[in-house]
């Protein structure tokens, strides 16, 4: 049995409609979506935070991860929500946004929220992409050395994240990104995209690229300030939470 690190465990808050499937990013853990889940629960909305394979345990588990594993985790989470709610909304952060879009392209959803999902990965991932199948055999882990973009340093200290990025998993992330770009026209449900002006990984123009290719008739992009990449944990998180709740209520009606 794999031992979960603190914050690596999935979470579930039972409430009313719809059921919100919360999908964390790479190489994070369910904990980064928990505050949003708790906020939704306080509004009477059901939320389930899934744990993606290889996350929330130890970095070496990502050495054998496949994008299909992550897709299966998301599909399993949706099945759980379908057992207790009639409508479902997929909400994903960064890589979780890719998985949310992939899900929306293949199964009927009531709505979709994409947050801080890059259109292209930053260097060196984009530069190394052609060489990853060979590189990962000799260079298993990359240690990020980019400067922090967090505004709320206390929230950063509480963030649950691997300190290294397995190159094999980065390759799977790139494969997932390529797949999602081919599926955007298949997404028909209402979609709301949320991006931060201060995000060096996925700035708002990345969101605009997704917005333009989504097949949804109802779609919108919200730009926020005062946050880095992890907008569900950083200083402007309350604005993000309120934006998500307003969108969810627009889909099923405000219970108040």
PEKA-V371063 format. One record per residue. N is the residue number from 0. RES is the residue in one small letter. PSI is psi as a letter, one per 40 degrees, with the letter a starting at -180 (999 if undefined). D_FIRST is the distance of its C-alpha to the first C-alpha in Angstrom with 2 decimals. Layout:
[[N/RES/PSI/D_FIRST] [N/RES/PSI/D_FIRST]]
//
This chain:
[[0/x/h/0.00] [1/x/h/3.79] [2/x/h/6.39] [3/x/i/9.29] [4/x/i/12.70] [5/x/h/15.47] [6/x/e/16.84] [7/x/e/13.88] [8/x/i/13.40] [9/x/i/15.53] [10/x/i/18.66] [11/x/h/21.22] [12/x/h/24.83] [13/x/h/26.93] [14/x/b/30.56] [15/x/a/33.21] [16/x/i/33.86] [17/x/a/32.66] [18/x/h/28.88] [19/x/h/27.88] [20/x/h/24.85] [21/x/h/24.00] [22/x/h/22.50] [23/x/i/21.81] [24/x/a/22.95] [25/x/h/21.95] [26/x/g/20.17] [27/x/a/19.78] [28/x/i/17.57] [29/x/d/18.32] [30/x/d/20.07] [31/x/e/22.97] [32/x/e/23.82] [33/x/d/23.43] [34/x/d/27.04] [35/x/d/28.35] [36/x/d/26.34] [37/x/d/27.80] [38/x/d/31.21] [39/x/d/31.05] [40/x/d/30.03] [41/x/d/33.06] [42/x/e/35.17] [43/x/f/33.89] [44/x/h/31.85] [45/x/h/28.47] [46/x/i/25.75] [47/x/h/22.17] [48/x/h/20.28] [49/x/i/17.65] [50/x/h/14.91] [51/x/i/15.62] [52/x/h/13.22] [53/x/e/12.68] [54/x/i/14.01] [55/x/e/13.10] [56/x/c/10.50] [57/x/i/12.46] [58/x/d/15.47] [59/x/d/14.49] [60/x/d/12.13] [61/x/e/15.51] [62/x/e/17.03] [63/x/e/15.89] [64/x/i/16.38] [65/x/i/19.28] [66/x/d/21.48] [67/x/d/20.89] [68/x/d/17.21] [69/x/d/18.59] [70/x/d/21.32] [71/x/d/19.05] [72/x/d/17.17] [73/x/d/20.68] [74/x/d/21.96] [75/x/d/19.22] [76/x/d/20.14] [77/x/d/23.76] [78/x/d/23.28] [79/x/d/21.92] [80/x/d/24.96] [81/x/d/27.28] [82/x/e/26.39] [83/x/e/27.89] [84/x/i/30.34] [85/x/d/33.13] [86/x/i/33.13] [87/x/i/30.48] [88/x/h/30.74] [89/x/h/28.41] [90/x/h/28.35] [91/x/i/26.91] [92/x/h/27.21] [93/x/b/27.96] [94/x/d/25.56] [95/x/d/24.60] [96/x/d/28.30] [97/x/d/28.23] [98/x/d/25.51] [99/x/d/27.55] [100/x/d/30.64] [101/x/d/29.03] [102/x/d/28.01] [103/x/d/31.53] [104/x/e/33.11] [105/x/e/31.53] [106/x/i/31.33] [107/x/h/33.79] [108/x/i/32.97] [109/x/d/35.20] [110/x/i/34.77] [111/x/h/33.10] [112/x/h/32.72] [113/x/h/32.16] [114/x/h/31.95] [115/x/f/32.42] [116/x/h/31.49] [117/x/i/33.17] [118/x/d/35.58] [119/x/i/35.25] [120/x/i/32.80] [121/x/i/34.47] [122/x/i/35.25] [123/x/e/33.94] [124/x/d/31.55] [125/x/d/34.54] [126/x/d/36.40] [127/x/e/33.60] [128/x/d/32.65] [129/x/d/34.75] [130/x/e/33.37] [131/x/d/29.63] [132/x/d/28.83] [133/x/d/30.52] [134/x/d/29.70] [135/x/e/25.91] [136/x/d/26.20] [137/x/e/27.81] [138/x/g/27.01] [139/x/d/23.34] [140/x/h/23.45] [141/x/h/26.24] [142/x/h/26.79] [143/x/h/28.72] [144/x/e/32.03] [145/x/i/33.69] [146/x/i/35.35] [147/x/h/33.70] [148/x/e/35.07] [149/x/h/33.88] [150/x/d/36.70] [151/x/g/34.81] [152/x/d/33.58] [153/x/d/32.00] [154/x/d/29.87] [155/x/d/29.00] [156/x/d/27.83] [157/x/e/25.42] [158/x/h/24.06] [159/x/h/20.37] [160/x/i/20.45] [161/x/i/19.40] [162/x/e/22.36] [163/x/i/22.37] [164/x/h/22.51] [165/x/h/21.19] [166/x/d/24.23] [167/x/d/22.44] [168/x/d/21.13] [169/x/d/24.66] [170/x/d/25.99] [171/x/d/23.87] [172/x/d/25.14] [173/x/d/28.65] [174/x/d/28.27] [175/x/d/27.19] [176/x/d/30.20] [177/x/d/32.53] [178/x/d/31.38] [179/x/d/31.83] [180/x/d/35.34] [181/x/e/36.36] [182/x/e/35.26] [183/x/d/36.94] [184/x/e/39.99] [185/x/e/37.97] [186/x/h/36.84] [187/x/e/39.30] [188/x/i/37.87] [189/x/h/39.14] [190/x/i/37.47] [191/x/h/37.59] [192/x/h/36.76] [193/x/h/36.50] [194/x/i/37.05] [195/x/h/38.04] [196/x/d/41.22] [197/x/e/39.59] [198/x/h/36.61] [199/x/e/37.02] [200/x/d/34.17] [201/x/g/35.20] [202/x/i/38.67] [203/x/d/40.46] [204/x/d/42.12] [205/x/d/38.71] [206/x/d/38.44] [207/x/d/41.99] [208/x/d/41.15] [209/x/d/38.50] [210/x/d/40.90] [211/x/d/43.66] [212/x/e/41.68] [213/x/i/39.87] [214/x/e/41.46] [215/x/i/41.41] [216/x/d/44.81] [217/x/h/43.55] [218/x/i/41.92] [219/x/i/42.31] [220/x/h/41.31] [221/x/h/41.22] [222/x/h/41.66] [223/x/i/40.80] [224/x/i/41.66] [225/x/f/40.37] [226/x/i/36.81] [227/x/a/34.90] [228/x/d/32.28] [229/x/g/29.72] [230/x/e/32.13] [231/x/e/29.82] [232/x/d/29.32] [233/x/a/32.53] [234/x/d/35.93] [235/x/f/37.10] [236/x/d/34.07] [237/x/d/36.28] [238/x/d/38.48] [239/x/d/35.53] [240/x/d/34.26] [241/x/d/37.80] [242/x/d/38.26] [243/x/d/35.14] [244/x/d/36.21] [245/x/d/39.75] [246/x/d/38.60] [247/x/d/36.37] [248/x/d/39.30] [249/x/d/41.60] [250/x/d/39.59] [251/x/e/39.58] [252/x/h/42.19] [253/x/h/42.10] [254/x/d/41.44] [255/x/999/43.81]]
//
